[in-house]
Amino acid sequence: MVWTLFSGAVKLFLAGVGILYAGLVLIALRTEGAHNRVPFDWGDPARSGERLLIWVGVRGVSATLQWLKAALDILEDASADVGEWLLHHR
């Protein structure tokens, strides 16, 4: 019983951390853009580490969105070709 409660609390905590991280990444992507620099300050390594993790997330989301856009462009062209073929072969 105690293990079940502890396990549930850990899962809830990890879900909260994941949601918080996703929010920070999306806010940074929206405000700073995809090509921002990582500010690193040797005097504040914890904040610099946090900014580095957020930067990695921003770069990952940006790369995923670029890949998704390219894939959807290919599908759009293929769909247009199929539609044109259907219209000409009716």
KANORFEN-V264441 format. One line per field, one symbol per residue. psi: psi as a letter, one per 20 degrees, with the letter a starting at -180 (. if undefined). A space follows every 10 residues. Layout:
psi = ???
//
This chain:
psi = ghhgggghhg ggghgggggg ggghghghgg hirilrqoop ohimhghhgg hggggggghg gggghggggg ghgghgghgg ggggghhik.
//
